[in-house]
Amino acid sequence: MSITGYIQSLYKSMSMRWFAIAVGVGIASGLAAVLFFTGVEYFKHLFLFQFAGLELPAPAGERVFHGGEPGSFRPWLIPLMTTSVGLLTGWLVVRFIPETIGGGTDGTDTMISSFHNKEGKIRPLAALIKGVTSVLTIVTGGSAGREGPISLVGAAIGSWISDRFKFSAKERRILLLAGAAGGLGAIFRAPLGGALTAIEVIYKEDFEAEAVLPSVISSVIAYSLFTFFFGTDPIFGIPRFEFSNLLELPFYVLLAVFCSFTGWVHVRTFEFVKFRVFERMAAKTNVILAMGLGGAVMGTMGMLFPEVLTGGYGWVEMAIHGQLALSLMVAILFGKILATAVTIGSGMSGGMFAPALFVGGMSGGVVGNIAHRYFPDIVTQPGGYVLVGMAAFFAGVANAPIGPLIMVCELTEGYGLLAPLMLASVLCIVLGKNTSLYEHQVENKFESPAHIQDMTINILESLKVRDFFRPGLVTTLEEGTTLKAMTDIIANSNELYFPVRNAEDRITGILGVKDVRKVLFESCLFDLVVVRDLAGKPATLKPMDDLYTALMKFVDTDYGQIPVVHTDDPNVILGLINREDVFKAYRSSIDDIAEGENICFLKD
């Protein structure tokens, strides 16, 4: 092949098409991440540092608008600001996007729901309002993260681009994940981890393999664009951590157990506050008042205990450096759980990703601090437990084992903690099997409406024609049989489709009764028209063919019956298989699967 021909074939290939589209999604989601991050950091500095006079710690990689003298100390402004944001958010949601009320845990969960249940469609207005109100929630002190909202915004960009180019629902879903990956990879400065998290967080025990390439490309482009503005330094300024002592493994097992416990507390507290408190309140009063009350409670908590305000990555970095006392880490851990439950549970906008990493980091910090206190010769770097706790905790509550692990490796710029990360993450997933942070996660592809067609193909491919065709003598017609003879044969047969043979006894076509019906009563044509003139193209199946192959032949030919021929001799007809036989086999298999799941459910 010439170079020109190779370039043309590459240009026309599906991979190149996805590459080009994913680059566009990455650019758009990267720019959205830049604007989102800039807005959060600037207005957080304005509202909390200058207006309220609070000096909250910031991680080394996010000191964009920090510096100078804080304003007068006015902590009472915090509940006023969060209450106002709650009321404004409630009004905007009720007025413009009422369909999002009770629509999921956070932006990430909304993206998950869109993927499974809405053909990958997200209203641009919904993403815009959620994005803006998330910024307002975070900058006034609400306990929420940036990652969930920017995932939603990125996903909405992918969905919007799909609609503009009139892509299929399948392609729209892939670009939805690519957009989410771009936003997450950029805002967290972890391109590979962001891409992998986006494609695995939608399932509990699976991942979206077809979205890997577009998601990685989008995430890399978005990350590159983001670092062009804010540099390549990771979020945390931390020392290098290395796992070198096998005696530490039992302590990482304890970390996993403790993270599983705090993960259970985190999810159950959120569910209680959301469903038992604020949703009941919204039903009795209205959504606006419920969000306003959530803002007031959150603001009051933040005024009294500033450590629970906003995302809190600065406190996490201090824990990594060992600058927080054990008692403070315990207090922050459970305070953050309650603050996040109130903020997001009331319906205010924001993400659960950062609070989950925060709680996981503090959980790991508690274990590392205690272990270092009593076994200083074994646990020499307790700060590493904070990082491992972040990944393991999120892996457990989000059922995402790979993405968070890679994210921590990208944050530390190395794989020194890879072994404990893998161990703790797997244990958290096993111990927290019945705990899920995201309401719309499904077990795997075959429980997702997005993959109903795949499930159909999978079931039919496991069934063979030999088990469902009807063996027996099949009436065949010769190519030269006249219309008059045909009418006699059809009148004395219960069959609706007849294989046609030529002079060499080979099957050359199929004749259906419907093909004959239009000339059946034209007596002047009885001796002029022969079978060859009316027959359709040949179609046969073999006993070892699967029912998906059979279904495709039925679709391609529109026949109601297809002859089944001998494996070694395609001209020996063994019987017929009806189109209805394929549908009945599929229906029976679905019923068997459902019955099996019901039995397993009853046993559990």
JOZITA-V314923 format. One record per backbone hydrogen bond with DSSP energy under -1.0 kcal/mol. CO is the residue of the C=O (numbers start at 1). NH is the residue of the N-H. E is the energy in kcal/mol with one decimal. If there is no record, write none. Layout:
# JOZITA-V314923
((CO:NH:E) (CO:NH:E))
This chain:
# JOZITA-V314923
((2:6:-2.4) (3:7:-2.5) (4:8:-2.3) (5:9:-2.5) (6:10:-2.5) (7:11:-2.3) (8:12:-1.8) (13:17:-1.7) (14:18:-2.6) (15:19:-2.3) (16:20:-2.5) (17:21:-2.3) (18:22:-3.0) (19:23:-2.1) (20:24:-1.8) (21:25:-2.4) (22:26:-2.7) (23:27:-2.4) (24:28:-2.2) (25:29:-2.9) (26:30:-2.4) (27:31:-2.3) (28:32:-2.1) (29:33:-2.2) (30:34:-2.1) (31:35:-2.4) (32:36:-2.6) (33:37:-2.9) (34:38:-2.4) (35:39:-2.5) (36:40:-2.5) (37:41:-2.7) (38:42:-2.6) (39:43:-2.2) (40:44:-2.0) (41:45:-1.7) (42:46:-2.0) (43:47:-3.1) (44:48:-2.1) (44:49:-1.0) (45:50:-1.7) (46:51:-1.9) (47:52:-1.9) (48:54:-3.1) (49:71:-2.1) (52:74:-2.3) (59:62:-2.0) (62:64:-1.8) (74:77:-2.0) (75:78:-1.6) (77:81:-2.7) (78:82:-2.7) (79:83:-2.1) (80:84:-2.0) (81:85:-2.3) (82:86:-2.4) (83:87:-2.5) (84:88:-2.6) (85:89:-3.0) (86:90:-2.3) (87:91:-2.3) (88:92:-2.6) (89:93:-2.6) (90:94:-2.5) (91:95:-2.6) (92:96:-2.6) (93:97:-1.1) (97:100:-2.0) (98:101:-1.5) (100:103:-2.2) (106:110:-2.1) (107:111:-2.2) (108:112:-2.2) (109:113:-2.6) (110:114:-2.4) (111:115:-2.2) (112:116:-2.2) (113:117:-3.1) (114:118:-1.4) (114:120:-2.7) (118:121:-1.7) (123:127:-2.0) (124:128:-2.4) (125:129:-2.7) (126:130:-2.5) (127:131:-2.4) (128:132:-2.6) (129:133:-2.7) (130:134:-1.7) (131:135:-1.9) (132:136:-2.1) (133:137:-2.4) (134:138:-2.6) (135:139:-2.7) (136:140:-1.3) (137:142:-2.8) (138:141:-1.2) (141:310:-1.2) (142:144:-1.7) (145:351:-1.6) (146:150:-2.2) (147:151:-1.9) (148:152:-1.9) (149:153:-2.6) (150:154:-2.7) (151:155:-2.5) (152:156:-2.5) (153:157:-2.0) (154:158:-2.2) (155:159:-2.4) (156:160:-2.7) (157:161:-2.6) (158:162:-1.8) (159:163:-2.0) (160:164:-2.1) (161:165:-1.8) (162:167:-2.6) (168:172:-2.5) (169:173:-2.2) (170:174:-1.7) (171:175:-2.3) (172:176:-2.1) (173:177:-1.9) (174:178:-2.1) (175:179:-2.5) (176:180:-2.0) (177:181:-2.7) (178:182:-2.2) (179:183:-2.3) (180:184:-2.6) (181:185:-2.9) (182:186:-1.8) (183:187:-2.4) (184:188:-2.0) (185:190:-1.6) (190:194:-2.9) (191:195:-1.9) (192:196:-2.5) (193:197:-2.4) (194:198:-2.0) (195:199:-1.5) (196:200:-1.2) (197:201:-2.3) (199:208:-2.2) (200:203:-1.3) (202:442:-1.3) (207:209:-1.3) (208:211:-1.4) (209:212:-1.7) (211:215:-2.2) (212:216:-2.7) (213:217:-2.3) (214:218:-2.7) (215:219:-2.6) (216:220:-2.6) (217:221:-2.5) (218:222:-2.7) (219:223:-2.7) (220:224:-2.5) (221:225:-2.3) (222:226:-2.4) (223:227:-2.8) (224:228:-1.2) (226:230:-2.1) (227:231:-2.2) (235:61:-2.8) (245:248:-2.0) (246:249:-1.6) (248:252:-1.6) (249:253:-1.9) (250:254:-2.0) (251:255:-2.1) (252:256:-2.1) (253:257:-2.1) (254:258:-2.7) (255:259:-2.9) (256:260:-2.1) (257:261:-1.9) (258:262:-2.8) (259:263:-2.4) (260:264:-2.1) (261:265:-2.4) (262:266:-2.7) (263:267:-2.5) (264:268:-2.6) (265:269:-2.6) (266:270:-2.0) (267:271:-2.6) (268:272:-2.4) (269:273:-2.6) (270:274:-2.7) (271:275:-2.7) (272:276:-1.9) (273:278:-2.5) (274:279:-2.4) (277:281:-2.0) (278:282:-2.8) (279:283:-1.9) (280:284:-1.8) (281:285:-2.8) (286:290:-1.8) (287:291:-2.4) (288:292:-2.3) (289:293:-2.7) (290:294:-2.2) (291:295:-2.4) (292:296:-2.1) (293:297:-2.7) (294:298:-2.4) (295:299:-2.6) (296:300:-2.1) (297:301:-2.3) (298:302:-2.6) (299:303:-2.1) (300:304:-1.9) (301:305:-2.6) (305:308:-1.9) (306:309:-1.8) (312:316:-1.4) (313:317:-2.3) (314:318:-1.8) (315:319:-2.2) (316:320:-2.1) (317:321:-1.8) (318:323:-3.0) (319:322:-1.2) (325:329:-2.2) (326:330:-2.1) (327:331:-2.1) (328:332:-3.1) (329:333:-2.5) (330:334:-2.0) (331:335:-2.3) (332:336:-2.9) (333:337:-1.6) (334:338:-1.9) (335:339:-2.7) (336:340:-2.6) (337:341:-2.0) (338:342:-2.2) (339:343:-2.4) (340:344:-2.4) (341:345:-1.3) (342:346:-1.3) (343:348:-1.2) (344:347:-1.3) (351:145:-2.0) (352:356:-1.9) (353:357:-2.3) (354:358:-2.6) (355:359:-2.9) (356:360:-2.6) (357:361:-2.7) (358:362:-2.6) (359:363:-2.3) (360:364:-2.5) (361:365:-2.4) (362:366:-2.4) (363:367:-1.9) (364:368:-2.9) (365:369:-2.6) (366:370:-2.2) (367:371:-2.8) (368:372:-2.5) (369:373:-1.8) (370:374:-1.8) (371:375:-2.6) (375:378:-1.0) (375:379:-2.7) (378:380:-1.2) (381:384:-1.6) (382:385:-1.1) (383:387:-1.1) (384:388:-2.4) (385:389:-2.4) (386:390:-1.9) (387:391:-1.8) (388:392:-2.8) (389:393:-2.5) (390:394:-2.0) (391:395:-2.5) (392:396:-2.0) (393:397:-2.4) (394:398:-2.4) (397:437:-3.6) (402:406:-2.4) (403:407:-2.5) (404:408:-2.2) (405:409:-1.8) (406:410:-2.3) (407:411:-2.4) (408:412:-2.5) (409:414:-2.0) (415:418:-1.4) (416:243:-1.9) (417:421:-2.3) (418:422:-2.5) (419:423:-2.4) (420:424:-2.7) (421:425:-2.2) (422:426:-2.2) (423:427:-2.2) (424:428:-2.3) (425:429:-2.0) (426:430:-2.3) (427:431:-3.0) (428:432:-2.2) (430:433:-1.0) (432:435:-2.1) (438:441:-1.1) (442:204:-2.3) (443:205:-2.7) (444:447:-1.6) (445:448:-1.6) (448:451:-2.0) (449:452:-1.2) (451:455:-2.4) (452:456:-2.4) (453:457:-2.5) (454:458:-2.6) (455:459:-2.4) (456:460:-2.5) (457:461:-2.3) (459:462:-1.0) (460:463:-1.1) (460:547:-1.3) (463:547:-2.2) (464:467:-1.2) (465:468:-2.1) (465:469:-2.0) (470:576:-1.9) (477:501:-2.9) (478:481:-1.7) (479:532:-2.3) (481:531:-2.0) (482:486:-2.3) (483:487:-2.2) (484:488:-1.3) (485:489:-2.2) (486:490:-3.0) (487:491:-2.0) (488:492:-1.1) (490:493:-1.4) (496:513:-2.5) (498:511:-2.8) (499:477:-2.5) (500:508:-2.8) (500:509:-1.0) (501:479:-2.0) (502:505:-1.9) (506:502:-1.8) (509:500:-2.7) (510:536:-3.4) (511:498:-2.9) (512:515:-1.2) (512:516:-1.0) (513:517:-1.8) (516:519:-1.8) (519:522:-1.6) (521:523:-1.3) (522:525:-2.2) (523:526:-1.3) (525:529:-2.4) (526:484:-1.7) (529:483:-2.0) (530:533:-1.3) (531:534:-1.4) (531:535:-2.1) (536:510:-1.1) (541:565:-3.0) (542:545:-2.0) (543:466:-2.5) (545:465:-3.1) (546:550:-1.7) (547:551:-2.7) (548:552:-2.3) (549:553:-1.8) (550:554:-2.3) (551:555:-2.5) (552:556:-2.4) (553:557:-2.2) (554:558:-2.4) (560:579:-2.5) (562:577:-2.1) (563:541:-1.9) (564:574:-3.4) (564:575:-1.2) (569:572:-2.0) (572:566:-2.4) (574:472:-2.2) (575:564:-2.9) (576:470:-3.5) (577:562:-2.0) (578:582:-1.0) (579:583:-1.6) (580:584:-2.6) (581:585:-2.1) (582:586:-2.2) (583:587:-2.6) (584:588:-2.6) (585:589:-2.1) (586:590:-2.3) (587:591:-2.2) (588:592:-2.2) (589:593:-2.4) (590:594:-2.6) (591:595:-2.6) (592:596:-2.3) (593:597:-2.4) (594:598:-2.2) (595:599:-2.1) (596:600:-2.3) (597:601:-2.4) (598:602:-2.4) (599:603:-2.1) (600:604:-2.3))
